[in-house]
Amino acid sequence: MEQAGPVRNRLEHWARVKPQVAAIHDGDRAISWEEWDRRANAVAAYLQTRGITADDVVAARTQNRIEWAIVWAAVAKIGATLLGMNWRLTAAEARFVLEDSGATGLFCDDADPTALASVIASRKLKFAVCIERTAAGFDSFDAISVGHAPALFAQEDSSLIIYTSGTTGQPKGAITSRLTRSIDDATYEYMRSVAGIPQPEDSVVLIALPMHHAAGPGNVRTAIGRGNTMVFMRRFDAVEALMLIERHRITVLNGVPTMFKRIAALPPEVLAQYDVSSVKTVGVGAAPVPHSLKEWMRKHFRTSPRERYGTTEVGVIAALDSEDWDCKRGSSGRLVAHAQVKILNAAGAAVASGGIGEIWAKTPVTIDGYLGKGKPGPDILDAQGFFRTGDIGRLDEDGFLYITDRASDMIISGGVNIYPAEIEAALSRHPAIQDIAVIGIPDEEFGERVKAFCEIKPGARASESELLAFAADHLASYKRPREIEFVAELPRNAMHKILKRELRAPYWQHRERNV
């Protein structure tokens, strides 16, 4: 790519403006803006020697750590695409994502990278790099990120691929980052209105959301744009989060409801040990946020959290500020700038104002399609560019959106989207299972947890522990059922389709929402 000078408010810019200032803290380690840029140049040079160009997809399967940030910057410098891969995926799941995305290289920080050896061999990748550990077939990250390489200047954000599990049982890749210097005014205004929770300059931002979810990289991107210091958490822990807030004087805190529920559940004497007075801005989203939790957050952090609603495919759709909590109780917020919503009935016709129906949404960053699968049909993305969210709700006369249910079977647990079809497909391989239905049931900590209902083949036997062990071999931990119930027959309609609403009903009755 053509190399001009550093673009203002990007990594290379801050490496020159504040070279020795800490850009990222990661446990006991820290990296300055200058070192981050220098090491990213070294990794970019390594990628080029391995034949990586702007046409390649590079996978990063790591926890939140300094090395992820170096890889992201290096990929951007050569104009390639970054695949944010969930580090909890099994080898089989990782193989599918690598094949489906067409990834040609892999960075990982697995405790046992040899488990991926067969995946790497089958893909014939241009390179494989392991962080901290050594293994046959892997280059060392420390070795490739040292020394001085020619300075490269990223001219725009690299495209970012995030995989979201498919309702038909296979994950789908969505390209979620298209931010360039030449975006149109509507897109620019939209991104300004939703670019993370507001981050004034000189903020210190806690990055606890994962990098295989759009929100994690989004928060990093916003921090880079302001030249703000970041504090990475490998895995969220409530007490550790409080320790980091106090130690680094965190000012911006973003998370999903489960994170804040875990903090709120700590004993009062533990909460009292940590000074959180530095926090000025709190954001929460990715799952419904109980009113009581928002009130607790406001009291404990002495600032009002901002709630947001959106999807990977569309971006942020609505945001709710504290001044509207009481008058718009139960709402997910007012539509953000340049976001559009229409509420349709089962026949695809618009419902009357204030009526309940399926939510279709459109923003300036709505995806054009899923990776390698072409443009979705009109049942997913219509001719006007509205995307079918799978949520049921209503839009009031003031432009506030209310989510009441989901048309799809998607489960949201701890802010992570989980699709039952993928779990059902994996468990159906067990020889004793005749049929299976997976649903989400209420969970005070995670919002929802996975439960499976199983019909066993006549004459066959299987125990709950046996099926849970089987699931462990085929599914990432967050997708596995937490409980399994055996039933003589699953409820079905006249067309033999399983009626999941009948399975869900006993668990969700007398609740404000059915999600």
ZILINFEN-V713187 format. One record per helix or strand of 3 or more residues. SS is the DSSP state (@ for helix, = for strand). FROM is the first residue (numbers start at 1). TO is the last residue. Records with the same first field share a line. If there is no record, write none. Layout:
SS->FROM-TO, FROM-TO
//
This chain:
@->11-17, 33-49, 66-77, 91-101, 113-123, 141-144, 185-194, 214-226, 238-248, 257-264, 268-271, 291-301, 322-324, 420-427, 464-474, 477-479, 500-508
=->22-26, 29-32, 57-61, 81-84, 105-108, 127-130, 160-164, 172-175, 204-207, 229-232, 252-256, 281-285, 306-311, 315-320, 333-335, 340-344, 357-362, 387-395, 400-406, 411-413, 416-418, 433-443, 447-456, 483-486
//
